[in-house]
Amino acid sequence: MTSHLLPDRFLEVILTNRKTLIIALEFIAVSFLPSSASAEQKAHDAVFYKGKTPGLRLVFAFARRYVEASSVKITESAGGKTTRFYLTGRDGQMGTDKIRFAPRKSDKVRKEVLLEIDPFGDPPPIVKGTYTAAGKTVSFALTKRAKH
């Protein structure tokens, strides 16, 4: 009676070991992903800049080699309100070494930041720009920070 169950049991052990082998190979393959993913992240590490004007504090995160991930954060000194600006379409600035940022949420007051920086070049030590809100434009200069 046990003799006819032996081939079934043998087949079950082989299939179970095959599944174990496949799972082990998947784990080995997955173990290589984090190292390649972290190398990919380093391809567009951010370079940080900061600056001040009367009434404003500015921080610019320039994502090298992936400018679409760049952002500008402006904090108003008087009320402490912070607005984050994101890259808008670059079509109008192509070839001008300028990039434009706007808030994602539309305010009643139109705001934008225009920075003089080559989006594909090396990060300069100083970035000049303008901040426009409610029809007023403020010029500023941002200095490259050693660390974030």
C-alpha positions as CSV (number, residue, x, y, z in Angstrom):
1,M,0.0,0.0,0.0
2,T,2.8,2.4,0.7
3,S,4.6,1.4,-2.5
4,H,2.2,3.3,-4.8
5,L,2.5,6.5,-2.6
6,L,6.3,6.7,-2.8
7,P,6.4,8.2,-6.4
8,D,3.8,10.7,-5.4
9,R,5.7,11.7,-2.3
10,F,9.0,11.8,-4.3
11,L,7.3,14.1,-6.9
12,E,6.0,16.3,-4.1
13,V,9.5,16.7,-2.5
14,I,11.0,17.6,-5.9
15,L,8.4,20.2,-6.6
16,T,8.7,21.6,-3.1
17,N,12.4,21.9,-3.4
18,R,12.0,23.4,-6.9
19,K,9.7,26.1,-5.4
20,T,12.3,26.6,-2.6
21,L,15.0,27.0,-5.2
22,I,13.0,29.6,-7.2
23,I,12.2,31.5,-4.1
24,A,15.8,31.5,-3.0
25,L,16.8,32.8,-6.5
26,E,14.2,35.6,-6.2
27,F,15.6,36.6,-2.9
28,I,19.1,36.7,-4.3
29,A,17.9,38.8,-7.2
30,V,16.0,41.2,-4.9
31,S,19.1,41.6,-2.8
32,F,20.9,43.3,-5.7
33,L,18.1,45.9,-6.2
34,P,18.8,48.2,-3.2
35,S,22.4,48.7,-4.2
36,S,21.5,49.6,-7.7
37,A,18.6,51.8,-6.5
38,S,20.8,53.7,-4.2
39,A,23.3,54.3,-7.0
40,E,20.4,55.6,-9.1
41,Q,19.4,58.1,-6.4
42,K,22.9,59.4,-6.3
43,A,22.7,60.3,-10.0
44,H,20.6,63.3,-9.0
45,D,21.7,64.3,-5.6
46,A,20.5,67.7,-4.6
47,V,22.7,70.7,-4.1
48,F,21.3,73.2,-1.6
49,Y,21.4,77.0,-1.8
50,K,20.1,79.5,0.7
51,G,19.6,83.3,0.8
52,K,17.8,86.2,2.4
53,T,16.1,89.4,1.4
54,P,14.3,91.9,3.5
55,G,11.2,89.9,4.6
56,L,12.1,86.6,2.9
57,R,14.2,83.5,3.5
58,L,14.9,81.3,0.5
59,V,16.1,77.7,0.0
60,F,16.7,76.2,-3.4
61,A,17.2,72.4,-3.8
62,F,18.9,71.9,-7.2
63,A,18.6,68.2,-8.3
64,R,21.6,67.6,-10.5
65,R,21.0,65.6,-13.7
66,Y,17.3,65.6,-12.9
67,V,16.2,69.2,-12.8
68,E,12.5,68.3,-12.6
69,A,13.1,67.2,-9.0
70,S,14.4,70.7,-8.1
71,S,12.3,73.0,-5.8
72,V,12.4,76.4,-4.1
73,K,11.0,77.1,-0.6
74,I,10.3,80.7,0.4
75,T,9.4,81.7,4.0
76,E,8.0,85.1,4.7
77,S,9.7,86.5,7.8
78,A,6.6,88.6,8.9
79,G,4.0,85.8,9.1
80,G,6.2,82.7,8.8
81,K,4.2,81.4,5.9
82,T,6.2,79.0,3.7
83,T,5.5,78.4,0.0
84,R,7.1,75.6,-2.0
85,F,7.7,76.2,-5.7
86,Y,8.2,73.5,-8.3
87,L,9.7,73.6,-11.8
88,T,7.2,74.7,-14.5
89,G,7.6,73.9,-18.1
90,R,11.1,74.6,-19.4
91,D,10.1,75.3,-23.0
92,G,10.1,79.1,-22.5
93,Q,13.5,79.1,-20.9
94,M,15.3,76.6,-23.2
95,G,18.7,78.0,-24.1
96,T,18.4,80.9,-21.7
97,D,20.2,79.3,-18.6
98,K,17.1,80.2,-16.6
99,I,14.6,78.0,-14.9
100,R,11.1,79.0,-13.7
101,F,9.3,77.8,-10.6
102,A,5.7,78.2,-9.5
103,P,3.6,76.9,-6.6
104,R,1.5,73.8,-7.2
105,K,-1.6,75.2,-5.6
106,S,-2.8,78.3,-7.4
107,D,-3.1,81.3,-5.0
108,K,-5.2,84.4,-5.7
109,V,-1.8,86.1,-5.9
110,R,0.3,84.9,-8.9
111,K,3.8,84.0,-7.6
112,E,6.9,82.7,-9.4
113,V,10.6,82.3,-9.0
114,L,13.0,82.7,-11.9
115,L,16.6,81.5,-11.3
116,E,19.6,82.1,-13.5
117,I,21.2,78.7,-13.6
118,D,22.1,76.2,-16.4
119,P,19.8,73.2,-15.6
120,F,22.4,70.9,-17.2
121,G,25.6,72.4,-16.0
122,D,27.6,72.1,-12.8
123,P,26.1,73.9,-9.8
124,P,27.7,77.4,-9.5
125,P,28.6,78.9,-6.1
126,I,26.0,81.6,-6.4
127,V,22.6,81.6,-8.1
128,K,20.9,84.9,-8.9
129,G,17.1,85.1,-9.3
130,T,13.9,87.0,-8.9
131,Y,10.7,86.4,-6.9
132,T,7.5,87.9,-8.2
133,A,4.3,88.1,-6.2
134,A,1.4,90.5,-6.5
135,G,3.1,92.4,-9.3
136,K,6.2,93.2,-7.1
137,T,9.6,91.7,-8.1
138,V,12.4,91.1,-5.6
139,S,15.9,90.3,-6.7
140,F,18.1,88.0,-4.7
141,A,21.3,85.9,-4.7
142,L,21.5,82.4,-3.2
143,T,24.7,80.9,-1.9
144,K,25.6,77.2,-2.2
145,R,25.5,75.4,1.2
146,A,28.1,72.9,2.3
147,K,25.4,70.6,3.6
148,H,21.7,70.4,3.8
